Amino acid sequence: MASRFLSHPEPNQVLFEESLCVRKVILNRPHKLNSLTYEMSIKPGMKRAMIREVFEDVKNKISQILRNMEVYENDPMVTTLILKGQGKAFCAGGDVKGMVFTINEGHWSFAASFYKKQLTLDYLLATSTKPLVALINGIIMGGGAGLSMNSMFRVVTENTVFAMPEVRIGLFPDVGASYFLSRIPGFFGEYLGLTGARLDGNEMLACGLATHFVLSKDLPLLENALSEVASSDASTIYRVINRFSSKTFLKKESAYRRLETISKCFSRRTVEEILSMLENEDANGDSKWIVQAISSMKSASPTSLKIFLKSIRQGRTKELGECLMQDYIIACHMFRSSFNRDFIEGSRAVLIEKGKEPKWEPSKLELVSDEFVDRYFEKVDDADWEYLQLPVRPNLAKTWDSKL
């Protein structure tokens, strides 16, 4: 009966390959930019049991990665893990449209259940006992960053495009962004999260989001070389990747060249003060990046902007696990529209109807009080809701040291 709803089944969304000492996890939905998605399966009007079946199918695919990770970690023959994507994307994030369809059908808890599984995977990858090499060749946004940004080695190419644009749809940069964005130089992380600005591979290497830059044509050679490394010693793997690394350069117009000005503006205490500083710099005729930053922030959800600013400021002093647990609380409030419907409204306008202007509520920054923002960081008032419980791991994530 349910098969008529579960159209276009894709059993091989994730591939696993073995090559000597290396095990590879390959995201395999190139036509959907490698998101683990249920978008094509969930339709308006579906019954609860059918929607649950769709979510369980996708969760099972994540569970498959988790199970294989456990096997790889316990196999003494495995020295290195590789995570990559097929096609022109590494991973462009989660399936927001499918999630919104589900929420609109009254099943926000299914979205929360999937999200819990996703965050658990992010944490297990970040705390892997075997060196993890993320080959980020192409688009990486949102959930893709959660999978890779806390891996030991983050290899980018000339094709890489990074962004965390969630505030534009009434969400917030999550999946541990308050952890890894707070640990890059100055206040560049605040700039990325509040504006949704894009970075290329050169910029990612310069600011520390990447550890290596390798030309895409050399990635197969790098994979072969890693397959022959009979040690999990991080310095050995680092030297192997270095052999294939290429020189990089920052474009003249790169925002990262304006780090001093960015830090001066984005270090301010409130979003309102940040915008005021940007407008002052714009009056001084600094450059086009400021105009774009102001425009992006003014079109974003005021609530999302303030939530992210509080989140990243707290993230500077938290461990990764704490950041992920906080992300789960905030996201659940957004899924269930605890205090406003900005996530649903933004997704409708920007992703579903495309190109529409969202009607945010509250509509202005000055209407979003600190007390209102604080409520998103508090326990969800639902009898069936539970905190995110992450597994105890022997290898706590120590990838990042604060660059402040």
Disulfide bonds with the S-S distance in Angstrom:
none
